[in-house]
């Protein structure tokens, strides 16, 4: 596989990067207007899934994560629209951008699963290679 995983995957990942920028701007707007503060480190949460997409470089995975990016961006757009219009109502302790946190958690789990799969494949390849070399020595 090449460095980008293919042209389609690269385009999907770049689209997700653009959506991550939009998500971070929407999140900053919502949090600042509701709570009056915004941690500068909060924007990182929207870029971790994109980093995971660039690491894994799988077309199906990129389609799924781009779909999730679109859902989170739409949810944040609706919330930011309510904040802008002054019709936003806080429903208890629900953090307005907790979807971004959940998406961050899912992406880290996917990256961990990908790492485990890569390690298992490498171990199986080494095992298969050692079996072949032992079989070649017996011939």
Secondary structure, DSSP 8 states (H G I E B T S, - for coil): --SSS-HHHHHHHHHHHHHHHHHHHHHHHHHHHHHS---GGGGHHHHHHHHHHHHH--HHHHHHHHHHHHHHHHHHHHHHHHHHHT-----TT--TTHHHHHHHHHHHHHHHHHHHHHHHHHHHHHHHHHHHHHHHHH-
